[in-house]
Amino acid sequence: MITQMKQGPAPAISPEELDDIPILYEDEGEEEMEESNIHVVTGQIIHVCVGAHLANLARYQVFANMNLYYLPGPPHPQTRSLPYVSPDVMVVEPLDPLEGEVRSYTIGRDGPGPLVTVETLSQRSGQQRDKEEKVIVYARLAVPEYILVDVTGAYLPERLLLKRLQSDGTYRDERDTDGGVTSNLGFRLIIEADSQVRVLDVVTGRKYVRPREAQAEADARQAMAEKIRVLQEEIEKLQRNS
């Protein structure tokens, strides 16, 4: 079951309305830093599996590592980029479906703010940025759910944390009794015994197949098909020689 979620701010946002919001050009100063493999894998799992969960709801779109522009200025003095953040994963409900090679999402032009943002903490993503600055940004943009993930526990002892927007514009921290988190969009995140994140359907309990599991299943099917082909050839050979 998917609960109707309040979307972000109205299409027009001005600096006057958000005069206390941090101005971020997120990748600034991080150009030479690389993401850890576990950070990349975690983001891929959430992106693919949340996308699978919402696949039948055309009004929602799920993007990964895409620039989210939230203010008309000031532009960066060197790159001329407008202020932006790049959520590891975000769920949006654009005014019109975004098709083709989508490079960014601009609040106001493309639609309201995200319904959900997910950040997987790492050295590169920055503890202060994800746990402090982005909390302010997402709250001021009225993002209903902000999920923090750290399967290692190095940067977030809880490993999973959902910040749910309250009527006063602040976030309340939530975790399920088993340590997972549950979105109003009908999916849950848990961390399994293999220390990897898992996405589940709240209603059915279905576990969405992770990208690497999907590849492993495809490889297994291909191997089985090859075994069957070889066996059929052996049977045909025996039949011809009998």
C-alpha positions in Angstrom: 0.0 0.0 0.0 1.3 3.4 -0.9 0.3 6.4 1.2 -0.5 9.6 -0.5 2.5 11.8 0.2 2.7 15.5 0.3 5.0 16.7 -2.4 7.7 19.3 -2.2 7.3 23.1 -2.6 5.3 24.8 -5.3 6.9 25.1 -8.7 8.3 28.6 -8.1 11.1 29.0 -5.5 13.0 32.2 -4.9 16.0 33.1 -2.8 13.7 35.3 -0.7 11.5 32.3 0.2 14.6 30.1 1.0 16.9 32.8 2.4 18.2 30.5 5.2 18.9 27.4 3.0 22.5 26.3 2.5 23.9 27.0 -1.0 25.6 23.8 -2.2 27.5 22.9 -5.3 27.8 19.4 -4.1 30.8 18.0 -6.0 33.0 21.0 -5.3 36.3 19.9 -3.7 35.5 16.2 -4.2 36.6 15.8 -7.8 39.6 13.6 -6.8 37.9 11.4 -4.3 36.6 8.0 -5.3 33.6 6.2 -3.9 34.1 2.9 -2.1 32.7 -0.2 -3.8 30.2 -0.9 -1.0 28.8 2.7 -1.4 28.3 2.2 -5.1 26.7 -1.3 -4.7 24.4 0.0 -2.0 23.2 2.8 -4.2 22.7 0.5 -7.1 20.6 -1.9 -5.1 18.3 0.9 -3.8 18.0 2.6 -7.2 17.1 -0.6 -9.1 14.9 -2.2 -6.4 12.9 0.9 -5.5 12.5 1.5 -9.3 11.1 -2.1 -9.6 8.8 -1.4 -6.7 7.3 1.7 -8.4 7.5 0.3 -11.9 3.7 0.1 -12.3 3.1 3.7 -11.1 4.0 5.8 -14.1 3.7 9.1 -12.2 6.8 8.3 -10.2 10.4 8.3 -11.5 13.5 7.1 -9.7 16.9 8.6 -10.4 20.4 8.0 -9.1 23.2 10.5 -8.7 21.4 13.2 -10.7 21.8 16.9 -10.0 18.8 18.4 -8.2 18.8 22.1 -8.8 16.8 23.9 -6.1 17.7 27.7 -6.4 18.0 30.1 -9.3 21.2 31.4 -8.0 23.8 32.5 -7.2 25.7 30.6 -9.9 29.1 29.1 -9.0 31.8 31.7 -9.8 33.8 29.3 -11.9 31.5 26.6 -13.3 28.4 28.9 -13.5 26.4 26.0 -12.1 23.3 26.8 -10.1 23.1 25.5 -6.5 22.4 21.8 -6.5 22.6 18.5 -4.5 23.0 15.1 -6.0 21.0 12.5 -4.0 22.3 9.0 -4.3 18.7 8.1 -5.1 15.5 10.2 -5.3 11.9 9.6 -6.1 10.1 12.4 -7.9 6.7 13.0 -9.4 7.4 15.3 -12.4 4.8 17.5 -14.0 5.4 15.5 -17.2 7.4 12.2 -17.6 11.1 12.9 -18.1 12.2 10.9 -21.1 15.4 10.3 -23.0 18.8 11.2 -21.6 17.7 13.0 -18.4 20.7 14.9 -17.0 19.2 16.9 -14.1 16.0 17.7 -12.3 15.1 21.3 -11.5 12.5 22.1 -8.9 9.9 24.3 -10.5 10.8 23.6 -14.1 10.4 19.8 -14.0 8.1 19.5 -11.0 7.9 19.7 -7.2 10.7 18.6 -4.9 11.4 14.9 -4.4 9.1 12.6 -2.4 12.0 10.6 -1.1 15.8 11.2 -1.1 18.3 8.5 -0.1 22.0 9.2 0.8 24.5 6.3 1.4 27.1 7.7 3.7 30.8 7.4 2.8 34.0 9.3 3.2 33.4 11.0 -0.2 29.8 11.9 0.5 30.8 13.6 3.7 29.4 13.0 7.1 28.8 16.6 7.7 27.1 17.2 4.4 24.7 14.2 4.5 24.0 14.4 8.2 23.8 18.1 8.6 23.7 20.4 5.6 21.4 18.1 3.5 19.1 17.7 6.4 18.5 21.5 6.3 18.2 21.5 2.5 15.8 18.7 2.2 13.6 20.0 5.1 13.4 23.4 3.5 12.5 21.8 0.2 9.7 19.9 2.1 11.0 16.5 1.1 8.7 14.1 3.1 11.3 11.4 3.6 15.0 11.5 3.8 16.7 8.1 4.3 20.3 7.7 5.4 22.1 4.4 4.8 25.5 3.1 6.0 25.7 -0.7 5.8 29.1 -0.6 7.5 28.0 1.4 10.5 31.2 3.5 10.2 29.4 6.8 9.7 25.9 6.0 11.0 25.8 3.6 14.0 22.1 2.8 13.3 23.1 1.8 9.7 19.5 2.8 8.5 17.6 5.9 9.5 14.5 7.5 8.1 13.9 11.2 8.7 10.2 11.9 8.3 9.1 15.5 7.8 6.8 17.0 10.4 4.2 19.7 10.2 6.6 22.2 11.8 9.2 21.7 9.0 11.6 19.6 11.0 12.5 15.9 10.7 11.6 13.1 13.1 14.0 10.1 13.2 12.3 6.7 12.6 13.4 3.1 12.6 11.4 -0.1 12.7 11.7 -2.5 15.6 14.0 -4.8 13.5 16.3 -1.9 12.5 14.8 -1.4 9.1 13.0 1.7 7.8 9.6 1.9 6.1 8.6 4.4 3.4 5.1 5.7 2.8 5.7 4.6 -0.8 5.2 1.0 0.3 8.8 -0.3 0.5 11.1 -1.2 3.3 14.9 -1.2 3.6 16.6 -3.7 5.8 20.2 -4.9 6.1 20.5 -8.6 5.8 23.1 -11.1 7.2 25.4 -10.5 4.2 25.6 -6.8 5.3 23.9 -5.7 2.1 20.8 -3.6 1.9 17.6 -5.3 0.8 14.4 -3.7 -0.5 11.0 -5.3 0.3 7.4 -4.7 -0.5 5.6 -3.7 2.7 2.3 -5.4 1.8 3.5 -8.7 0.3 6.9 -9.0 2.0 8.4 -9.7 -1.4 12.2 -9.3 -1.6 13.2 -7.4 -4.7 16.1 -9.1 -6.6 19.4 -7.2 -6.3 21.2 -6.4 -9.5 24.0 -8.9 -8.9 21.5 -11.5 -7.9 19.6 -10.9 -11.2 22.8 -11.4 -13.1 23.6 -14.6 -11.1 20.1 -15.9 -11.9 20.6 -15.1 -15.6 23.9 -16.9 -15.7 22.5 -19.9 -13.9 19.6 -20.1 -16.4 22.1 -19.8 -19.3 24.2 -22.6 -17.8 21.2 -24.8 -17.4 20.1 -24.2 -20.9 23.5 -25.2 -22.2 23.4 -28.4 -20.1 20.0 -29.2 -21.6 21.3 -28.6 -25.1 24.3 -30.9 -24.6 22.1 -33.6 -23.1 19.6 -33.3 -26.1 22.5 -33.7 -28.5 23.7 -36.8 -26.6 20.2 -38.3 -26.7 19.9 -37.6 -30.4 23.3 -39.2 -31.0 22.4 -42.3 -29.1 19.1 -42.6 -31.0 20.8 -42.3 -34.3 23.3 -45.0 -33.4 20.7 -47.4 -32.0 
